[in-house]
């Protein structure tokens, strides 16, 4: 039996009400705001509504968040599908491994590979894309290793305080 959301390292699982404290910490960490394009904190009330409504499928919500959980039961991050376009059969993907101690352990690689398999195998999509700041070498390496290719660079695309950053567009096309 092919498991789309589990491998020998992690499981991708749905959001649970118990995730609210993690989401509150992650979404309100200003270190993440530049890449998530967040400009103000989220309340627990707003996050509770988000979790409550996360039972909607991707065709209705146009987005999907799954939590990255080790087989020991520790939630180490999240992987998001966003900007879902069923007509053109594409979706954006983003990954967060929050704590430094959980980085470089293969969790992001596993999560991305599982999500690619899910998008192509279960959702039948044609392509997945990622937007990565040009100075984020770790993410560039992660996505390149998964087969994503650089399609272009958006100049001065993201404002970071008084500075502007360029952003790469990477794509992975389904090849049957």
PyMOL commands that set and color helices and strands:
alter all, ss='L'
color gray80, all
select helices_A, chain A and resi 17-27+30-36+44-55+58-61+100-102+107-121+137-145
alter helices_A, ss='H'
color red, helices_A
select strands_A, chain A and resi 10-13+64-70+75-85+90-97+127-133+149-160+163-173
alter strands_A, ss='S'
color yellow, strands_A
deselect
rebuild
show_as cartoon
